[in-house]
Amino acid sequence: MLELRGINKSYVNGRQVLADLSYTLGAGEYVAVMGESGVGKSTLLNLIAGLDTPDTGEILIGGTAMSSLDDDAATRLRRKEFGFVFQAFHILPHLTLRQNIALPLLLNGASRKHTEDRTEQMLGAVGLHGRAQHFPRQLSGGELQRVAIARALVHCPKLILADEPTGNLDPDTAHDILMLMRGEIKANGASGIIVTHSHAAAATADRVLVLTKNGLRPEDAAHPANSLQRR
């Protein structure tokens, strides 16, 4: 589903954050990415999502190179195939929780009945069924995070990207939400990447990768030479 080919990215100040990074993520795979602060984990997610562009290298989604798409085509691809959980949530303040969660379905032209049924299902799945008509200003940070996760999953995307998806949740709720994400990924044959500092969160993934200056490597790898897909 996702292929990274020789990705290089530097910050505005010239510091290189990602160097010749290559990796392939197949359908049904769910991985956690860990690493020190500033190593480029969020930058990596933003590049995959098309919210930023690599200096060099190629990102392919389902075999389609993101660089080959114009703005409209890239927007349509993201809208249909991506589910993104941002650290800042980006919940629309003028919409109710139900409307926020339903938005991806509406943008993708889903029927009214499917939109209503699936939205109610996801509200219940994240424990917010009784809050459907509330507005974001009436919610806690943890509740907003659950809305963001429900919105990212509601349209059954093929690629789920989550940046610290449990940072505002208590341990029990975090576990339930991560199991929901994992279940959706497996049930829909999707692919998922979570960026996290939490070992408990990472443990719910199929495997854990560590992002370092030497690339992505298995968590237990003792040497950069073991980095995955370094080419």
C-alpha positions as CSV (number, residue, x, y, z in Angstrom):
1,M,0.0,0.0,0.0
2,L,2.8,2.4,0.9
3,E,6.3,2.6,-0.5
4,L,9.0,5.1,0.4
5,R,11.9,5.3,-2.0
6,G,15.1,7.1,-1.0
7,I,13.4,9.9,1.0
8,N,15.5,12.9,2.0
9,K,14.2,15.8,4.0
10,S,15.9,18.8,5.6
11,Y,14.5,21.5,7.8
12,V,14.6,25.2,6.8
13,N,17.8,25.7,8.9
14,G,19.5,23.0,6.7
15,R,19.5,20.2,9.3
16,Q,18.8,16.9,7.6
17,V,16.1,15.0,9.4
18,L,15.5,12.1,7.0
19,A,18.3,10.6,4.9
20,D,17.8,8.1,2.1
21,L,14.9,6.5,3.9
22,S,13.2,3.5,2.1
23,Y,10.4,1.3,3.4
24,T,7.5,-0.7,2.2
25,L,4.2,-1.2,4.1
26,G,1.8,-3.8,2.8
27,A,-2.0,-4.2,3.1
28,G,-3.1,-5.3,6.6
29,E,0.2,-4.3,8.2
30,Y,0.1,-2.1,11.3
31,V,3.4,-0.7,12.6
32,A,4.5,1.6,15.4
33,V,7.3,4.1,14.9
34,M,9.2,5.3,17.9
35,G,12.3,7.5,18.3
36,E,13.8,10.4,20.1
37,S,12.2,13.8,19.9
38,G,13.3,15.8,16.8
39,V,14.3,12.7,14.9
40,G,11.6,13.3,12.3
41,K,8.7,11.1,13.2
42,S,6.0,13.7,12.6
43,T,7.8,14.9,9.6
44,L,7.7,11.4,8.2
45,L,3.9,11.2,8.7
46,N,3.4,14.6,7.1
47,L,5.4,13.5,4.0
48,I,3.4,10.3,3.6
49,A,0.1,12.2,3.9
50,G,1.2,14.7,1.3
51,L,1.1,17.6,3.7
52,D,4.8,18.2,3.0
53,T,7.1,17.1,0.2
54,P,10.5,15.4,0.3
55,D,13.5,17.2,-1.0
56,T,14.3,14.0,-3.0
57,G,12.9,10.6,-3.3
58,E,9.4,9.2,-4.0
59,I,6.3,8.2,-2.1
60,L,3.9,5.8,-3.6
61,I,0.4,5.0,-2.4
62,G,-1.1,1.9,-4.0
63,G,1.5,2.1,-6.7
64,T,0.7,5.7,-7.5
65,A,3.5,8.3,-7.1
66,M,2.3,11.2,-5.1
67,S,4.6,13.5,-7.1
68,S,2.7,12.5,-10.3
69,L,-0.6,13.9,-9.0
70,D,-1.8,17.5,-9.4
71,D,-3.4,19.2,-6.3
72,D,-6.9,18.1,-7.1
73,A,-5.9,14.5,-7.7
74,A,-3.8,14.4,-4.5
75,T,-6.7,15.9,-2.5
76,R,-9.1,13.2,-3.9
77,L,-6.6,10.4,-3.0
78,R,-6.2,11.7,0.5
79,R,-9.9,12.2,1.0
80,K,-10.7,8.6,-0.1
81,E,-7.7,6.5,1.0
82,F,-6.3,8.3,4.1
83,G,-7.3,8.6,7.7
84,F,-5.1,10.9,9.7
85,V,-5.0,11.6,13.4
86,F,-3.2,14.8,14.1
87,Q,-1.6,15.7,17.5
88,A,-3.6,18.9,17.4
89,F,-6.9,17.0,16.5
90,H,-8.1,19.7,14.0
91,I,-11.7,19.2,15.0
92,L,-14.0,21.8,13.3
93,P,-15.4,24.0,16.1
94,H,-18.6,25.0,14.3
95,L,-19.7,21.4,13.7
96,T,-21.2,18.9,16.2
97,L,-19.3,15.7,17.1
98,R,-21.6,13.8,14.8
99,Q,-21.0,16.2,11.9
100,N,-17.2,16.2,12.5
101,I,-17.1,12.4,12.4
102,A,-19.4,12.1,9.4
103,L,-17.4,14.6,7.3
104,P,-15.2,12.1,5.4
105,L,-18.2,10.1,4.4
106,L,-20.0,13.2,3.1
107,L,-17.0,14.3,1.2
108,N,-16.7,10.9,-0.4
109,G,-20.4,10.9,-1.5
110,A,-21.6,8.1,0.8
111,S,-25.3,7.6,1.0
112,R,-27.3,9.3,3.8
113,K,-28.2,6.0,5.4
114,H,-24.6,4.6,5.3
115,T,-23.3,7.9,6.7
116,E,-25.8,7.9,9.6
117,D,-25.3,4.2,10.4
118,R,-21.5,4.3,10.2
119,T,-21.2,7.6,12.2
120,E,-23.4,6.2,15.0
121,Q,-21.3,3.1,15.0
122,M,-18.1,5.0,15.4
123,L,-19.5,7.3,18.1
124,G,-20.3,4.2,20.1
125,A,-17.0,2.6,19.4
126,V,-15.1,5.6,20.9
127,G,-17.5,5.9,23.9
128,L,-19.2,9.2,22.8
129,H,-22.6,8.0,21.7
130,G,-24.3,10.3,24.2
131,R,-22.3,13.3,23.1
132,A,-23.3,13.4,19.4
133,Q,-24.9,16.8,19.4
134,H,-22.2,18.5,21.5
135,F,-19.7,20.9,20.1
136,P,-16.0,20.6,20.4
137,R,-15.8,23.4,23.0
138,Q,-17.8,21.2,25.3
139,L,-15.3,18.4,25.3
140,S,-12.1,17.6,27.1
141,G,-8.8,17.0,25.3
142,G,-9.2,13.2,25.7
143,E,-12.7,13.4,24.2
144,L,-11.5,15.5,21.3
145,Q,-8.8,12.9,20.6
146,R,-11.4,10.2,20.4
147,V,-13.5,12.3,18.0
148,A,-10.4,12.7,15.8
149,I,-9.8,8.9,15.8
150,A,-13.4,8.2,15.0
151,R,-13.3,10.6,12.1
152,A,-10.1,9.1,10.8
153,L,-11.6,5.6,10.7
154,V,-15.2,6.2,9.7
155,H,-14.7,6.0,5.9
156,C,-12.7,2.8,6.1
157,P,-9.5,4.3,4.7
158,K,-6.7,2.1,3.2
159,L,-3.9,4.0,5.0
160,I,-4.2,5.2,8.6
161,L,-1.6,7.6,10.0
162,A,-1.8,8.5,13.6
163,D,0.5,11.0,15.4
164,E,0.6,10.2,19.2
165,P,-3.1,9.0,19.1
166,T,-3.3,8.3,22.8
167,G,-1.5,11.2,24.3
168,N,-4.5,12.6,26.1
169,L,-6.1,9.3,27.1
170,D,-6.0,7.3,30.3
171,P,-4.4,3.8,30.0
172,D,-7.6,1.8,29.8
173,T,-9.2,4.1,27.2
174,A,-6.0,4.3,25.2
175,H,-5.9,0.5,25.1
176,D,-9.5,0.3,23.9
177,I,-8.9,2.9,21.2
178,L,-5.8,1.2,19.9
179,M,-7.6,-2.1,19.8
180,L,-10.3,-0.3,17.8
181,M,-7.7,1.0,15.3
182,R,-6.1,-2.3,15.0
183,G,-9.4,-4.0,14.4
184,E,-10.4,-1.6,11.7
185,I,-7.0,-2.0,10.0
186,K,-7.3,-5.8,10.0
187,A,-11.0,-5.9,9.0
188,N,-10.6,-3.6,6.1
189,G,-7.2,-4.8,4.8
190,A,-5.8,-1.4,5.5
191,S,-2.3,-0.3,6.5
192,G,-1.5,1.7,9.6
193,I,1.3,3.6,11.1
194,I,1.3,5.2,14.6
195,V,3.9,7.5,15.9
196,T,4.2,7.2,19.6
197,H,6.4,7.6,22.7
198,S,4.4,5.0,24.5
199,H,5.7,1.5,24.7
200,A,2.3,0.3,25.7
201,A,0.7,1.9,22.6
202,A,3.5,0.5,20.4
203,A,2.9,-3.0,21.8
204,T,-0.5,-3.1,20.1
205,A,1.2,-3.0,16.6
206,D,2.4,-5.9,14.6
207,R,5.9,-4.7,14.9
208,V,7.8,-1.7,16.3
209,L,10.3,0.4,14.3
210,V,12.7,3.0,15.6
211,L,13.4,6.0,13.5
212,T,17.1,7.1,13.8
213,K,19.6,9.0,11.7
214,N,20.4,5.6,10.1
215,G,16.8,4.9,9.0
216,L,14.0,2.7,10.3
217,R,15.1,-0.4,12.2
218,P,13.4,-3.0,14.3
219,E,13.2,-2.0,18.0
220,D,15.5,-4.7,19.1
221,A,18.1,-4.3,16.4
222,A,21.5,-3.8,17.9
223,H,23.1,-2.1,15.0
224,P,22.0,0.3,12.2
225,A,23.1,-2.4,9.7
226,N,19.9,-4.1,10.6
227,S,17.7,-1.2,9.4
228,L,14.7,-2.3,7.4
229,Q,14.7,-1.7,3.7
230,R,17.8,0.3,3.7
231,R,18.7,0.4,0.0
